[in-house]
C-alpha cells in the first residue's frame, strides 16, 4: 500500500526559483518511490510590501503529474487553521515542511501543531536556514516556535546542522546534501546556448545565477572582474542571470565606475525554468561569490550540467565543491576570486574538473534523499 506524503511549502502557482523547484522535484522523487504525494502551497506567500521581486506568481505551465493544493495565506491565521485541519484529517504518514525564513514561523508552526493533533503523522522540516541571512527583530522567537512544532529535521549543510543543535537539541536531525537538479532539460552545446541567448560564441563566459541579494556577493565578483589580469582578456565576460531582490542602482553604478559595461551582461529579469539550461550550457565557469551562505541549489544545477565552479569558503558551499577537483574554494575577497578565475581560463584544468564532476555528482541522488527522510521519520516517537 502506498504511503501518503504531504509537502508544505512554495510550489506552483508561485514562481520557480530554488524552493518551489526543489519541492516539486522532491514530490516527483517520492512518486518515483511509489508514494502518494500532495503539495500544499501558498495563495499568498508574502505581503506585497515584503516581496522584493517583481511578481510572486508563475506565468509558466503547471508541472505535470503533481497534486498541488493552494491553501495557505501567510498572514491569515484562519487559513492556517484550515490548512492544519485539512492535512491532519488526511492522516499522511509523513508531512514535510520547508522552512527558510522566521517570518514563516508563526504560520508554519501553527499548521504543524494542528497536524500533530492526529497523533499519527510524522512532521519533519527541511531547514534551509535557522539563523537567517538578513536578520530582523522577532527572528529567534518565530524560529523557536516553528522548530518546537516539528518532530525532526533535515539540513542540507553542516552549518545549519550546528545551528539546529543550539535551537532544537535532542530531536532527530539528519544532514543530507542537496540532491542534483536534473529537471531543467538536457544539456545543449555552447553554440546552441549562445544562439538561444543571442551571445557571441567566440567569447568565454562566467555565470552568476540566481536572485540578487546582498549576501550573494555580486559586488565582490564585479570588483574581481576589474582585476588587471582579467582586464587584459576582454573576451572573458560575466553573465548575471537573475532578478534583483534589492536596489539595482548600486550595481549599475559599480559596473560603470569599474568600466565593465562591455564585459558584464545583465539578464536581470526572472529566469524561467525553461531557460535555465541555456545559461548553464553557455557558461565555461559558474561563480558563487557569497559573503555568507548555508547551501545553494546553484551548485547542484552546475553539477548537472558538468560545469566547474568557483565558490567562496562560507557556510556549506565548500562542503559540496572539493577544491582543486571540481573547481575552486576561495576566500570571499575580490582578489582571491580573480586569482581563481584567471587560473581557470589560463590553464587546462577545466577538462579534469569536468571528469571529476561526472563522478562526484553521482552521490547526489533524489532516491537516496527520499529514503533518508523515511529513515529519519522512523526515529520519531509520537
SESE-881139 format. One record per residue: residue number from 1; residue in three letters; x, y, z of N, C-alpha, C in turn. Coordinates in steps of 0.05 Angstrom, whole numbers. Layout:
<recs>
REC NUM ALA X Y Z X Y Z X Y Z
...
</recs>
This chain:
<recs>
REC 1 UNK 17 -24 0 0 0 0 18 25 0
REC 2 UNK 11 44 -17 27 69 -20 25 85 6
REC 3 UNK 48 96 14 49 114 37 41 142 27
REC 4 UNK 30 157 46 20 184 39 39 205 50
REC 5 UNK 46 224 32 65 245 39 52 272 32
REC 6 UNK 55 292 49 47 319 43 72 337 46
REC 7 UNK 77 353 26 99 372 27 87 400 29
REC 8 UNK 95 415 50 84 441 55 105 462 49
REC 9 UNK 100 479 29 119 500 22 114 511 -5
REC 10 UNK 132 528 -15 128 541 -41 126 520 -64
REC 11 UNK 107 524 -81 103 507 -105 85 523 -124
REC 12 UNK 82 513 -148 64 526 -167 37 531 -155
REC 13 UNK 24 554 -159 29 575 -179 49 596 -171
REC 14 UNK 63 593 -148 85 610 -142 107 605 -163
REC 15 UNK 122 626 -168 144 623 -188 164 603 -179
REC 16 UNK 179 592 -199 200 574 -193 222 586 -176
REC 17 UNK 246 584 -182 267 592 -163 273 568 -146
REC 18 UNK 291 571 -127 302 548 -113 281 531 -98
REC 19 UNK 265 543 -82 248 527 -64 225 514 -78
REC 20 UNK 211 528 -95 189 516 -110 199 493 -128
REC 21 UNK 221 498 -141 233 478 -159 241 453 -143
REC 22 UNK 254 458 -120 262 436 -103 238 420 -93
REC 23 UNK 218 433 -83 194 419 -72 180 403 -93
REC 24 UNK 178 414 -117 165 399 -138 182 375 -147
REC 25 UNK 208 378 -148 225 356 -155 225 334 -133
REC 26 UNK 223 343 -108 221 324 -86 195 308 -88
REC 27 UNK 174 321 -95 148 307 -98 150 286 -119
REC 28 UNK 163 292 -142 167 272 -163 183 248 -152
REC 29 UNK 203 254 -136 220 233 -125 205 214 -107
REC 30 UNK 187 225 -90 170 208 -74 152 191 -91
REC 31 UNK 141 203 -112 124 188 -130 139 166 -144
REC 32 UNK 164 171 -151 181 151 -164 186 127 -145
REC 33 UNK 185 133 -119 189 113 -98 163 98 -92
REC 34 UNK 141 105 -105 115 92 -101 97 104 -81
REC 35 UNK 104 128 -72 87 141 -51 67 160 -64
REC 36 UNK 45 165 -49 25 185 -58 33 212 -45
REC 37 UNK 33 232 -62 44 258 -53 25 281 -60
REC 38 UNK 22 299 -41 8 324 -46 25 347 -37
REC 39 UNK 27 368 -53 40 393 -46 19 412 -36
REC 40 UNK 23 424 -13 5 445 -2 21 471 -2
REC 41 UNK 11 490 -17 26 515 -21 10 540 -14
REC 42 UNK 21 563 -21 10 588 -12 -8 601 -33
REC 43 UNK -30 612 -24 -45 631 -40 -32 659 -38
REC 44 UNK -20 665 -15 -4 689 -11 20 681 6
REC 45 UNK 43 684 -6 68 677 9 78 701 25
REC 46 UNK 80 724 11 89 748 24 70 771 19
REC 47 UNK 65 789 38 51 814 32 68 829 11
REC 48 UNK 54 844 -6 69 858 -28 92 875 -18
REC 49 UNK 89 888 5 110 906 14 134 891 24
REC 50 UNK 132 865 29 155 849 38 168 834 15
REC 51 UNK 155 833 -8 166 817 -30 185 835 -47
REC 52 UNK 210 827 -50 229 844 -63 230 842 -94
REC 53 UNK 217 821 -105 218 817 -134 194 831 -148
REC 54 UNK 191 824 -173 170 837 -190 143 823 -187
REC 55 UNK 143 796 -185 119 781 -183 124 755 -168
REC 56 UNK 104 747 -152 106 722 -137 95 698 -152
REC 57 UNK 83 704 -175 67 682 -188 79 675 -216
REC 58 UNK 77 650 -222 88 639 -247 71 645 -271
REC 59 UNK 84 649 -293 70 651 -319 74 625 -336
REC 60 UNK 88 606 -324 93 581 -338 70 561 -334
REC 61 UNK 70 540 -350 50 519 -347 55 504 -320
REC 62 UNK 34 494 -308 38 479 -283 54 453 -287
REC 63 UNK 68 444 -267 83 419 -270 63 395 -274
REC 64 UNK 70 378 -292 52 355 -299 54 334 -278
REC 65 UNK 31 322 -272 30 298 -255 33 303 -226
REC 66 UNK 31 328 -217 33 333 -188 6 343 -178
REC 67 UNK 0 334 -154 -24 344 -140 -17 367 -122
REC 68 UNK -26 391 -128 -19 415 -114 -44 429 -104
REC 69 UNK -45 434 -78 -68 448 -67 -59 475 -56
REC 70 UNK -73 496 -64 -66 524 -56 -84 531 -32
REC 71 UNK -72 533 -8 -87 537 16 -78 559 34
REC 72 UNK -52 564 35 -40 579 58 -38 609 51
REC 73 UNK -48 625 68 -43 654 68 -25 659 92
REC 74 UNK -1 669 87 19 670 108 12 690 130
REC 75 UNK -7 708 125 -14 729 145 -43 726 154
REC 76 UNK -56 704 147 -84 699 155 -87 674 172
REC 77 UNK -89 677 198 -90 654 216 -113 635 211
REC 78 UNK -135 646 199 -157 628 193 -148 607 172
REC 79 UNK -132 616 153 -122 597 132 -103 577 145
REC 80 UNK -88 585 165 -70 566 179 -87 544 191
REC 81 UNK -109 552 205 -126 532 218 -138 513 197
REC 82 UNK -148 524 175 -160 508 155 -139 488 143
REC 83 UNK -115 498 138 -95 481 126 -87 459 145
REC 84 UNK -82 466 171 -74 446 190 -96 424 193
REC 85 UNK -121 433 194 -143 414 197 -145 396 172
REC 86 UNK -141 408 149 -143 393 123 -122 371 123
REC 87 UNK -97 378 129 -76 358 128 -79 337 150
REC 88 UNK -86 346 174 -89 328 197 -110 306 191
REC 89 UNK -133 314 179 -154 295 174 -146 274 153
REC 90 UNK -127 281 135 -118 261 116 -101 239 128
REC 91 UNK -89 245 151 -71 227 165 -48 216 147
REC 92 UNK -33 234 135 -10 225 119 11 213 138
REC 93 UNK 26 193 129 47 182 145 70 202 150
REC 94 UNK 74 220 130 96 239 132 88 266 122
REC 95 UNK 94 287 137 89 314 129 117 328 130
REC 96 UNK 124 341 108 150 354 105 145 384 101
REC 97 UNK 155 400 120 154 429 117 180 439 106
REC 98 UNK 179 460 90 203 473 80 205 500 96
REC 99 UNK 226 503 112 230 526 129 255 541 121
REC 100 UNK 251 567 115 274 583 105 275 611 117
REC 101 UNK 254 620 131 252 648 139 235 650 165
REC 102 UNK 245 665 186 230 667 210 202 679 207
REC 103 UNK 199 696 186 172 707 181 151 685 178
REC 104 UNK 160 661 168 141 639 164 137 623 190
REC 105 UNK 151 629 211 149 613 235 122 611 247
REC 106 UNK 107 634 252 81 632 263 61 616 246
REC 107 UNK 62 621 220 44 608 201 49 577 201
REC 108 UNK 74 570 194 80 542 191 81 527 217
REC 109 UNK 89 541 239 89 528 265 60 522 274
REC 110 UNK 42 540 269 14 535 276 2 512 261
REC 111 UNK 8 511 235 -2 488 218 9 462 228
REC 112 UNK 35 461 235 48 437 244 35 427 270
REC 113 UNK 29 445 288 16 438 313 -11 425 309
REC 114 UNK -27 436 291 -53 425 285 -51 397 273
REC 115 UNK -31 393 255 -27 367 243 -20 346 265
REC 116 UNK -4 354 283 6 334 304 -17 325 322
REC 117 UNK -39 339 322 -61 331 339 -72 304 331
REC 118 UNK -67 295 306 -78 269 298 -62 246 309
REC 119 UNK -39 252 322 -23 232 335 -15 209 316
REC 120 UNK -12 215 291 -6 195 271 16 204 253
REC 121 UNK 14 229 243 33 239 222 59 247 235
REC 122 UNK 81 239 222 108 248 229 113 274 215
REC 123 UNK 121 294 230 125 321 219 155 327 219
REC 124 UNK 166 329 195 194 336 191 196 363 177
REC 125 UNK 219 376 181 224 401 167 251 400 153
REC 126 UNK 251 409 128 276 414 114 283 443 120
REC 127 UNK 303 448 136 310 474 145 333 486 129
REC 128 UNK 326 504 110 347 517 94 364 535 111
REC 129 UNK 351 549 129 365 567 147 352 565 175
REC 130 UNK 367 567 195 357 571 222 362 599 231
REC 131 UNK 387 608 227 394 636 230 393 649 203
REC 132 UNK 375 668 197 372 678 170 395 694 160
REC 133 UNK 398 697 134 419 712 122 417 742 130
REC 134 UNK 393 752 130 388 781 136 370 782 160
REC 135 UNK 382 788 184 367 785 209 350 809 215
REC 136 UNK 327 802 228 307 822 235 296 816 263
REC 137 UNK 283 836 276 271 832 302 250 809 300
REC 138 UNK 249 793 321 230 771 321 240 745 310
REC 139 UNK 264 745 298 274 721 285 276 697 304
REC 140 UNK 287 702 328 292 679 346 266 668 357
REC 141 UNK 247 683 368 222 671 378 206 658 356
REC 142 UNK 205 670 332 190 658 310 202 631 302
REC 143 UNK 229 630 301 242 605 293 238 584 314
REC 144 UNK 240 591 340 236 572 361 207 561 361
REC 145 UNK 188 578 354 160 570 354 157 548 332
REC 146 UNK 169 552 309 166 532 288 181 507 295
REC 147 UNK 206 509 303 222 485 308 210 468 330
REC 148 UNK 198 480 350 186 465 372 161 449 363
REC 149 UNK 150 456 340 126 442 329 133 417 313
REC 150 UNK 159 413 307 167 391 289 179 368 305
REC 151 UNK 176 344 293 188 320 305 218 317 299
REC 152 UNK 226 326 275 254 323 267 261 340 244
REC 153 UNK 286 340 236 296 360 217 316 348 197
REC 154 UNK 315 358 173 336 353 153 350 379 147
REC 155 UNK 376 379 147 391 402 138 408 395 113
REC 156 UNK 414 414 97 430 409 73 457 422 75
REC 157 UNK 464 430 99 492 440 104 499 434 133
REC 158 UNK 525 430 138 534 425 165 530 450 182
REC 159 UNK 532 474 170 529 499 185 501 501 197
REC 160 UNK 480 494 182 453 494 193 449 472 213
REC 161 UNK 462 449 209 461 428 229 471 438 256
REC 162 UNK 493 453 256 503 463 281 484 483 294
REC 163 UNK 471 500 277 451 518 288 427 503 301
REC 164 UNK 419 482 288 397 466 299 403 454 326
REC 165 UNK 428 446 329 436 435 355 432 455 378
REC 166 UNK 434 480 371 430 501 392 401 507 396
REC 167 UNK 385 507 374 357 515 375 338 492 382
REC 168 UNK 345 468 374 327 445 378 343 421 386
REC 169 UNK 356 422 409 372 399 417 355 374 423
REC 170 UNK 365 351 417 352 327 426 332 315 405
REC 171 UNK 326 330 385 307 319 365 323 306 342
REC 172 UNK 311 285 329 325 272 307 331 291 285
REC 173 UNK 356 291 276 365 310 256 384 295 237
REC 174 UNK 382 302 211 399 288 191 410 309 172
REC 175 UNK 436 307 166 448 323 145 447 307 119
REC 176 UNK 433 319 99 431 306 73 439 327 52
REC 177 UNK 460 322 37 468 341 16 445 346 -4
REC 178 UNK 444 370 -13 424 379 -33 426 360 -57
REC 179 UNK 404 347 -65 405 330 -89 410 346 -115
REC 180 UNK 416 331 -135 422 343 -161 397 354 -175
REC 181 UNK 399 379 -185 377 389 -201 379 378 -229
REC 182 UNK 362 359 -235 363 346 -261 338 350 -277
REC 183 UNK 323 371 -270 297 376 -282 295 400 -300
REC 184 UNK 318 409 -310 318 433 -328 323 425 -357
REC 185 UNK 320 400 -363 323 391 -391 351 382 -396
REC 186 UNK 356 370 -420 382 360 -426 402 383 -433
REC 187 UNK 427 376 -431 448 396 -438 447 401 -468
REC 188 UNK 457 424 -476 460 431 -504 488 441 -508
REC 189 UNK 496 444 -533 523 454 -539 525 484 -532
REC 190 UNK 549 493 -528 553 521 -523 543 538 -547
REC 191 UNK 547 528 -571 537 543 -595 507 545 -594
REC 192 UNK 494 524 -587 464 525 -585 455 544 -563
REC 193 UNK 469 543 -541 461 561 -519 466 591 -526
REC 194 UNK 489 596 -540 494 623 -549 473 633 -568
REC 195 UNK 464 615 -586 443 623 -605 417 629 -590
REC 196 UNK 410 613 -570 386 617 -555 386 643 -540
REC 197 UNK 410 652 -530 412 676 -514 422 700 -530
REC 198 UNK 428 696 -556 438 718 -572 466 727 -564
REC 199 UNK 484 708 -557 510 715 -548 531 707 -568
REC 200 UNK 555 719 -567 577 714 -585 590 687 -577
REC 201 UNK 590 667 -594 602 641 -587 632 642 -585
REC 202 UNK 645 663 -594 674 665 -592 684 675 -565
REC 203 UNK 665 684 -548 673 694 -522 673 671 -502
REC 204 UNK 687 676 -479 686 658 -457 669 670 -435
REC 205 UNK 653 653 -422 633 664 -404 635 652 -376
REC 206 UNK 631 670 -356 626 663 -328 597 668 -323
REC 207 UNK 586 653 -304 557 656 -297 554 661 -267
REC 208 UNK 540 683 -261 529 688 -234 499 683 -237
REC 209 UNK 488 664 -223 460 656 -228 444 658 -202
REC 210 UNK 419 668 -204 400 668 -182 392 695 -173
REC 211 UNK 373 696 -155 363 722 -145 387 737 -133
REC 212 UNK 387 764 -138 410 780 -130 403 793 -103
REC 213 UNK 417 785 -82 413 795 -55 440 802 -43
REC 214 UNK 441 819 -23 466 829 -13 486 807 -5
REC 215 UNK 476 786 8 495 765 18 508 749 -5
REC 216 UNK 497 751 -29 508 734 -51 533 745 -64
REC 217 UNK 541 769 -56 568 779 -63 573 786 -92
REC 218 UNK 552 794 -107 557 802 -134 576 825 -136
REC 219 UNK 576 843 -116 594 865 -116 623 855 -115
REC 220 UNK 629 834 -100 656 823 -99 664 812 -126
REC 221 UNK 646 800 -140 652 789 -167 657 811 -187
REC 222 UNK 642 832 -185 646 855 -203 674 867 -198
REC 223 UNK 681 870 -173 708 881 -166 730 862 -176
REC 224 UNK 725 836 -175 744 817 -186 747 820 -216
REC 225 UNK 725 826 -229 726 830 -258 744 853 -266
REC 226 UNK 748 872 -247 765 895 -253 795 889 -249
REC 227 UNK 801 864 -241 829 857 -237 845 861 -263
REC 228 UNK 870 870 -260 887 876 -284 889 852 -303
REC 229 UNK 893 829 -292 895 805 -308 871 799 -325
REC 230 UNK 847 803 -313 822 798 -327 817 821 -347
REC 231 UNK 826 845 -341 822 867 -360 838 861 -386
REC 232 UNK 859 846 -384 875 840 -407 864 818 -424
REC 233 UNK 841 807 -415 828 786 -431 799 793 -435
REC 234 UNK 794 813 -453 767 824 -456 746 804 -467
REC 235 UNK 755 781 -477 736 761 -486 724 745 -464
REC 236 UNK 734 749 -439 721 736 -416 699 754 -406
REC 237 UNK 675 745 -407 652 761 -399 637 748 -377
REC 238 UNK 623 765 -361 607 755 -339 577 759 -346
REC 239 UNK 562 737 -344 533 738 -347 521 738 -319
REC 240 UNK 505 758 -313 490 759 -288 461 752 -295
REC 241 UNK 452 729 -287 426 719 -295 409 715 -270
REC 242 UNK 390 733 -265 373 731 -242 361 758 -235
REC 243 UNK 339 758 -222 324 782 -215 336 796 -191
REC 244 UNK 337 822 -192 346 837 -168 326 835 -146
REC 245 UNK 335 826 -122 318 827 -99 328 848 -79
REC 246 UNK 340 868 -90 349 892 -76 352 915 -96
REC 247 UNK 359 938 -87 363 961 -105 385 955 -125
REC 248 UNK 378 957 -151 398 952 -172 417 975 -177
REC 249 UNK 410 999 -168 426 1022 -175 455 1020 -167
REC 250 UNK 461 1011 -142 490 1010 -135 506 991 -153
REC 251 UNK 494 971 -163 508 952 -181 513 966 -208
REC 252 UNK 493 980 -218 497 994 -243 519 1015 -240
REC 253 UNK 519 1029 -218 540 1049 -212 567 1036 -211
REC 254 UNK 569 1013 -197 595 999 -194 605 990 -222
REC 255 UNK 588 979 -238 596 970 -265 607 993 -281
REC 256 UNK 594 1016 -279 604 1040 -294 630 1050 -282
REC 257 UNK 633 1051 -256 657 1061 -243 681 1043 -251
REC 258 UNK 676 1017 -253 698 998 -259 703 994 -289
REC 259 UNK 687 1008 -305 690 1006 -334 683 978 -345
REC 260 UNK 663 966 -334 656 938 -342 632 936 -360
REC 261 UNK 623 959 -371 598 959 -387 599 938 -410
REC 262 UNK 622 934 -422 623 916 -445 629 887 -437
REC 263 UNK 634 883 -411 643 856 -402 624 843 -382
REC 264 UNK 603 858 -374 583 847 -357 556 848 -371
REC 265 UNK 544 825 -374 518 822 -389 496 817 -368
REC 266 UNK 478 836 -366 457 835 -346 432 824 -358
REC 267 UNK 425 800 -349 400 787 -356 383 785 -330
REC 268 UNK 373 808 -321 363 810 -294 332 810 -292
REC 269 UNK 319 798 -311 292 791 -308 291 763 -295
REC 270 UNK 268 755 -286 265 728 -275 271 707 -296
REC 271 UNK 287 687 -289 295 667 -309 276 643 -306
REC 272 UNK 259 638 -326 241 615 -324 256 589 -325
REC 273 UNK 244 568 -315 257 541 -315 265 533 -343
REC 274 UNK 249 539 -363 255 530 -390 281 542 -401
REC 275 UNK 289 565 -390 313 579 -400 338 573 -384
REC 276 UNK 335 559 -361 358 555 -343 381 541 -358
REC 277 UNK 375 520 -373 397 505 -386 413 522 -405
REC 278 UNK 401 542 -418 416 559 -436 439 573 -421
REC 279 UNK 433 583 -398 453 598 -383 475 581 -373
REC 280 UNK 469 557 -364 490 539 -354 506 527 -377
REC 281 UNK 493 522 -399 507 509 -421 525 530 -436
REC 282 UNK 519 555 -434 536 575 -447 560 581 -429
REC 283 UNK 559 575 -404 580 582 -385 603 563 -386
REC 284 UNK 627 574 -384 651 558 -380 656 554 -350
REC 285 UNK 647 573 -334 653 572 -305 629 585 -291
REC 286 UNK 620 572 -269 599 583 -252 612 595 -227
REC 287 UNK 605 619 -219 618 632 -196 596 639 -176
REC 288 UNK 602 631 -151 584 637 -128 601 652 -108
REC 289 UNK 601 679 -109 620 695 -92 607 703 -65
REC 290 UNK 591 685 -53 575 692 -30 591 703 -7
REC 291 UNK 580 722 8 593 732 32 586 715 56
REC 292 UNK 563 703 57 556 682 76 533 666 63
REC 293 UNK 531 641 73 512 623 60 507 599 77
REC 294 UNK 486 584 71 483 557 83 489 537 61
REC 295 UNK 471 535 41 476 518 18 465 533 -6
REC 296 UNK 470 523 -30 459 536 -53 452 515 -74
REC 297 UNK 427 517 -84 418 499 -106 433 504 -132
REC 298 UNK 445 528 -134 460 534 -159 483 514 -163
REC 299 UNK 495 505 -141 516 485 -143 506 460 -156
REC 300 UNK 482 452 -149 471 426 -160 462 429 -188
REC 301 UNK 454 453 -197 449 457 -225 475 456 -241
REC 302 UNK 496 468 -230 522 468 -243 532 439 -246
REC 303 UNK 529 423 -225 537 395 -226 522 380 -249
REC 304 UNK 496 385 -250 480 371 -270 490 377 -298
REC 305 UNK 499 401 -303 508 409 -330 539 407 -332
REC 306 UNK 552 394 -313 581 389 -314 597 414 -316
REC 307 UNK 590 434 -299 604 460 -301 622 464 -276
REC 308 UNK 648 469 -281 666 476 -259 657 502 -244
REC 309 UNK 665 504 -219 655 526 -203 677 540 -188
REC 310 UNK 672 565 -181 687 580 -161 666 586 -139
REC 311 UNK 672 577 -114 654 584 -92 671 596 -70
REC 312 UNK 659 611 -53 673 623 -30 671 604 -6
REC 313 UNK 690 606 12 692 589 35 674 599 57
REC 314 UNK 648 598 53 629 607 73 607 586 75
REC 315 UNK 595 583 98 573 565 102 579 537 92
REC 316 UNK 559 526 77 562 499 67 572 497 39
REC 317 UNK 580 519 26 587 518 -2 611 499 -6
REC 318 UNK 631 502 11 656 486 7 652 456 12
REC 319 UNK 630 449 26 624 421 31 619 405 5
REC 320 UNK 608 419 -14 600 406 -39 618 410 -63
REC 321 UNK 639 427 -59 657 433 -82 685 428 -73
REC 322 UNK 695 404 -76 723 397 -68 743 415 -83
REC 323 UNK 759 430 -69 778 448 -81 798 433 -97
REC 324 UNK 802 443 -122 822 431 -139 813 406 -154
REC 325 UNK 788 397 -148 778 373 -161 755 380 -181
REC 326 UNK 736 396 -171 714 404 -189 713 434 -192
REC 327 UNK 731 448 -179 731 477 -180 749 488 -159
REC 328 UNK 742 512 -150 759 527 -131 742 536 -107
REC 329 UNK 754 534 -83 743 546 -59 762 568 -50
REC 330 UNK 751 593 -49 768 616 -43 756 633 -21
REC 331 UNK 771 651 -10 760 670 9 742 690 -5
REC 332 UNK 722 701 9 704 720 -3 716 747 -6
REC 333 UNK 737 749 -23 751 774 -28 755 776 -59
REC 334 UNK 753 800 -70 756 803 -99 782 792 -110
REC 335 UNK 804 797 -96 830 787 -105 831 757 -107
REC 336 UNK 821 743 -87 821 714 -87 803 703 -109
REC 337 UNK 780 715 -113 762 707 -134 775 710 -161
REC 338 UNK 788 733 -165 802 738 -191 824 718 -196
REC 339 UNK 839 711 -176 861 692 -180 850 665 -190
REC 340 UNK 828 656 -178 816 630 -186 806 632 -215
REC 341 UNK 793 654 -222 782 657 -249 805 657 -269
REC 342 UNK 826 672 -263 849 673 -282 862 646 -285
REC 343 UNK 865 631 -263 877 605 -264 860 586 -282
REC 344 UNK 834 588 -279 817 571 -296 820 577 -325
REC 345 UNK 819 602 -332 818 610 -361 846 610 -374
REC 346 UNK 867 608 -357 894 608 -368 908 581 -367
REC 347 UNK 893 560 -359 904 534 -356 886 513 -369
REC 348 UNK 893 488 -366 877 466 -378 862 450 -356
REC 349 UNK 859 462 -332 846 447 -310 817 441 -316
REC 350 UNK 805 456 -333 776 453 -338 768 424 -345
REC 351 UNK 784 411 -362 778 384 -371 779 364 -348
REC 352 UNK 799 367 -330 800 349 -308 777 354 -288
REC 353 UNK 770 380 -285 747 386 -267 722 372 -277
REC 354 UNK 717 373 -304 693 361 -315 693 331 -310
REC 355 UNK 716 318 -313 718 290 -308 711 283 -279
REC 356 UNK 721 299 -260 715 294 -232 686 299 -226
REC 357 UNK 675 320 -239 646 326 -234 629 302 -242
REC 358 UNK 635 289 -264 619 267 -274 617 244 -253
REC 359 UNK 639 241 -238 640 220 -217 627 230 -191
REC 360 UNK 635 254 -183 627 265 -157 597 268 -155
REC 361 UNK 584 277 -177 556 284 -175 537 260 -171
REC 362 UNK 548 236 -175 531 212 -172 520 208 -144
REC 363 UNK 534 220 -124 525 217 -96 501 233 -89
REC 364 UNK 493 251 -107 471 270 -100 444 260 -113
REC 365 UNK 435 237 -106 411 226 -118 386 232 -102
REC 366 UNK 364 236 -116 339 241 -103 328 216 -88
REC 367 UNK 333 193 -99 324 168 -86 337 165 -59
REC 368 UNK 363 171 -57 377 170 -32 365 190 -12
REC 369 UNK 358 214 -22 347 234 -4 320 225 7
REC 370 UNK 303 214 -11 277 204 -2 279 182 19
REC 371 UNK 296 163 13 299 141 32 310 151 59
REC 372 UNK 328 170 59 338 180 84 316 195 100
REC 373 UNK 298 208 86 276 221 100 257 201 113
REC 374 UNK 252 179 99 236 158 112 251 145 136
REC 375 UNK 277 142 133 292 131 155 291 150 179
REC 376 UNK 293 176 174 292 195 196 264 194 209
REC 377 UNK 243 192 193 216 192 205 212 167 223
REC 378 UNK 227 146 216 225 122 233 237 126 261
REC 379 UNK 253 146 264 265 152 290 247 169 308
REC 380 UNK 225 179 296 207 196 311 189 180 330
REC 381 UNK 187 190 354 169 178 374 145 196 378
REC 382 UNK 122 186 371 97 203 374 88 204 402
</recs>
